[in-house]
Each structure stands twice: as structure tokens, then as C-alpha cells.
Amino acid sequence: MLTPLFSSKLLIVLFFGTLFGLILGVLPGLGPTTGGALILPFTMTLDPLSAIVLLTSIYCAGTYGGAITAVLINTPGTPAAAATCLDGYPLAQKGEAGRALGMATVSSTVGGIFSVIILVFFAPLLAKLAYEFGQPEYFALAIFGLTMLSSIGEGSPIKNLIAGAFGILISTIGKDFMTSIDRFTYGINELSVGIGFIPVVVGLFAISEMLTQSTLLDQVFKRVALKAVKLPTKDDYKKTWKTILRSSGIGSFIGVLPAEGGTVASLIGYSEAKRFSKNPEEFGKGSIEGIAGAEAANNAATGGAMVPTLALGIPGSATTAVILTGLIIHGVRPGPDLFREQPDFLYGIFGAMLIANVLFFIFGFFGAKVFARITLVPNKILWPMIFAVSVCGTYSLSQSIIDVWIMLFFGVLGFFMRRFGFSVVPVIIGLILGELVEGTLRQSLVIFDGNWLMFLTRPIALTFFILSLIALAFPLLRSKKQKK
Amino acid sequence: MNNVRNKKRANKSLPFFFKDEFKVSFIIVFISIILLISTFSFDIVPPILNRGIQPATFPKALLILIISLTLIIYYLSIKNPWKMGKKLPKTFFLTLLSFLIFVIISKALDFFLAISVLSIFVSYNWGERRIFYLLLVSIIFPILVFIFFETILGLRFPPGIITNLYYY
């Protein structure tokens, strides 16, 4: 599995990817999705494997990096580390920041490695299964993916569905890929090629975050002092090993489902850790199990989210949507054929994720104190710099100034979406799945001679439709149960 | 909890057209209707070329779905009002204004001049007063970015009064 990585160039890429991912994870407001989108233009100078290794190492390390600020300044570096704040910061306030970060580092590494094992075993199986899929099955699968966003995504399920539908709508802008008819172009030539993924991602994540930061200038972070990260004690391991394993399983499973990956996984991992704990009353006051539950789950979601991304070409999270774009830009088409034709490439990705998990353990263990200092860079200096990189990165992909304006438009839109409780992640997933949804629907209707009912004669498609209905009904059932 | 309750109560006391729920739903529905109307102007493909459905059918279905879901969230918000966000500070509007200035300068004068102007404008309005840091974000960093993209990625930036000095 590691053989394709035995090249000094790839190891250097992996090293810097992990380092960069950690820095992105530590900085509140940035994260692996924004970072991945910003770095995507730079990957054009690399070969496909190096490019994807860079993106995946940023993904793994960035997810862990969020825990450092969650523990030390009570602000999650990434949304996936929100649950870590609940117990990480109280424990740090008790003078045990080193112990809290030690547990976060160990559980993140175990969760991450566990999920890579799941990825290695399940991605090929899913890819084999995908050989049975025709256009109707892919359509049903994409619909299932979108409905899952409503049921297990963060926030209001209906708002998530609106955001997902909006994402698909954006994908229809430009020339219709089947008939070359212009749609929503309004005579603007640049729009006839459609709206690129990068301007939308950078706008929705980086620029909208810049606007959010402009509203938080009076915020003061209280940083807890950290002497050194401490490895968990025997007693800590005894208390948490079951939680770590359970959360790793939960995280990997949630990661496979198209949703907000690590964010949802960590919340479920945390609440399950509390439910199974012998000391649930300690949660929220600095429970070591709480940190383990949240951190193992969010890092386990990384490998899980790569399963559908590589096997089916359907992203399991916003960051894997960026990785998927990276694959497409570099001419690699994810799906079952990738497993048959380029096994070395895949093993390279699996190996890179494994090494990235080990590397961030080392960096986190020895360097958490240094990384925590990065948060001292003032926003008034950091964000104008991020703006410059965002603008140039967005411009560079197709050398179009229109892309930069689209990025700004989506930045403003993303800010208001978040302000009114709409998640931006479904927009990204919708945008990337849009062409698949429309293309497979139209091709299926050609196969079925326009008879919609024929979808119900395909067992796999029917199964996905039933699962979609369950996914749509799930939030309703959940809110009824909560009311009881 | 009390804060959330107070905010909800405050939101409830407003006339319906001032509430966030109404404003947001209205804007979504309004824009969706305009887009829906524009789909009727899409070219219609003759049956021989038409694969499955007309090019306008899919966007139409999506827009109808968005309108329907928006009406549902508005209906639900009558029973369960949204939390009211904090009033946006002056710095937000200044940052927004800086985007507008960026668009104008990048179109009319120069792409990199626009980045520099935005950087210094944002940094200053966000509270930075130290000359070195203002120069760092507005001149030194954009130059480094320019050199990096130009030499490593081989990118050619759009012509402008400053960029032309480098190219010609």
C-alpha cells in the first residue's frame, strides 16, 4: 500500500500538506475545505498523485488541527471540532490542557487510521457493486445523497434541501450538455461554460468567512497556557478505549454518507460517548471521554467520506467535494474503473492518508504549542492576505476575471445564507452532483422512453428511492421523538 | 437560553414584513419566480434532438421545488420564529464596500492595484494602524503573490496600469 509513496517528492508533498493542513485547522474560520480550494490551483504544477496526496493530507491534518484551538481558546478551528470545545476547554481551564490535547491527538490518530482501514476494505467493495449501476441507479443514488443532507446535516432539514436544490440549479447555468442550449446565461458569453466549482467554494467558504470575521472584531480570545502535550495515562486509556473505538466506527459510517462529514460525526460521537459513559455528569465539565468521543469520530469521518468519493464519484463531505474536483481537474475519473485501471494511484492515496495520520500525531504532539501561537496572527492582517490568495487562486484556474466576481458574489451570498441558518455545504454537494443528477435523469428517461414509472422496476434504484424517503422522514420522526 | 428567548420575543413583536423569515422567504421566492419566468425563454429542442426532457424542464422543476420548500419554511417560522441575528457592525458594511471598490478598480485600472487597495482598506478599517503591517498586507504580500503565480504557475494576469509595467 505504501510502495507508490516511496518517492522523495511525494513524501515532501505529504510533509508540507500535513503541516499546511494543521495550520489551516488551527486558524478559526479557515479549514481543510477552504484550504483545499485555495491550494487547488497550485496543484496544477504537480502530477495527479502528488496533487491528491497534498489535498488528502490537508484534509486529515486540518480536521485534527481544529482540536488545538478548541482546547486552548474555546473556539473550534474547524466546525468538526465544535464538540471538542465542550470538554476540551473546561479541562484546559483546570490546568490540564496538555492532557486534553494528548487525548485529542491520540483519539484523532486512532479514528483516522481506523477509517483508512475501512476505506481500504470498503471502497473496492463499493466500486465492485457500482458495476451493477446504470444511469437510473446513479440518479437514484445521487437523489439519496442529497436527501441525506437534509436528514443528518446540521441545521434545518428544509433549509438544507433548499440549499442543495440551489447548488444543483447553479450547475444548470451555461450550455446544456446534451443539447447545447444556453440556460441562465442572459447573453453573457463567460457564463456559457457554466459556473466553476472553485469560485463558488472559495466564495462560500473563504470570502463569506472574511465577512463573518468583519462582524467579530471585538471578540477577544482567552488562551489557556500550555506547557507540553501529555500522552494519556493508563487510567485515561482504560476509561476511553471503548469510546474511541465506538466513535471511530460512528465517524467512519457517518463519513460514508453524503453530509457534513466530520461535524455531524463528532456531535454523534460525543453524544454516544455520553450515553455509554459511567460518568455522564462529568460531560461538559472536562470529561476526557467527551474529548475522545468527539475527536475520534471527526477524524474517522475523513476516511469514510473518501469511500463514496473514490468508489462512486459522489463526495461524502464538502472537503471531499474539493478533492473530487482535484481528481477531475487532473484527468482522473473516480468510480469503479479507477479501481481496475489505476490501483497504484489508489494505494498511493490510501497510504498517504495513513502516513498523514501518523504525521499529524507527531506534529501535534511536539508542536501543538507552536501551532497554537498561529492564532495570535491578527485578523486585520491575516484576512486581507487570504483575500489576495483567494482572488489570485480563483483567477488562475481559467484566467477569467468573471470568476473573481462570481467568487465575491458567492462570498456575500454565503455570508447571508449562514446568517439566516442555511448551511453552505449542501450548495457545494448540490453543485458537484448537479450534472450527475440531471444527466442520469435524462439518460434514464431516454432508456425508459419517457416512462417515469420504469424507475420502480429497477431494484437498486427502488432501494435508493425508499432510503431517500426514509431520509426525508427521519428529521420529522426525530423532532416528534424529541417533543415527546 | 434567556437571550435566545428574548431575541425570539423581539422578533415576534415586529410586523410580519419586517421579520427576517418574511424578508428571506420573499427574496428567495421573488428571485425564483424571475428565474422561472426566464426558463420559458430557453430554446425548445425539436423532438428528434430532445433527449428525455426539454433543457428547461429540469431547472423549472428545481425552481418549483425551491419555491415550495421556501413556503414551507415560512409557514413553519410562523409557529417557531427564527433567532434574530445581531445588528451588523459598520466594519461589515465597509468590508462589503471594499469588494465593490475592488470590482471597480480591477475592471477600470488594475487587478493588483485593486488587491492592494482592498487590503489596505480592510486592514485599516479593521483597526490596523501600524504602517509596516499596512505596507505588508497592501504592497509586500501582493507582490509576493504576484511573483509566485507569475513565475511558478506561469500565470498571466489581466493588463492594467501597474501590471503592464511588469509585462512591457
Interface residues (C-beta under 8 A of the other chain):
Chain A: P41 F42 M44 T45 S156 I158 K159 L161 I162 A165 F166 I168 L169 T172 D176 M178 T179 I181 D182 R183 F184 Y186 M210 L211 S214 T215 L217 P378 N379 K380 I381 W383 P384 M385 F387 A388 V389 V391 C392 Y395 S396 Q399 I401 V404 W405 L408 G411 V412 R419 F420 G421 E438 L441 R442 Q443 S444 L445 V446 G450
Chain B: D20 V24 I28 L35 S38 T39 F42 D43 V45 L49 N50 R51 G52 I53 P55 A56 F58 P59 L62 L63 L65 I66 L69 T70 I72 I73 L76 W82 K83 G85 K86 L88 P89 T91 F92 L94 T95 L96 F99 F102 V103 S106 K107 F111 I115 L118 S119 I120 V122 S123 W126 G127 E128 Y133 L136 V137 S138 F141 P142 V145 F146 F149 I152 L153 L155 R156 F157 P158
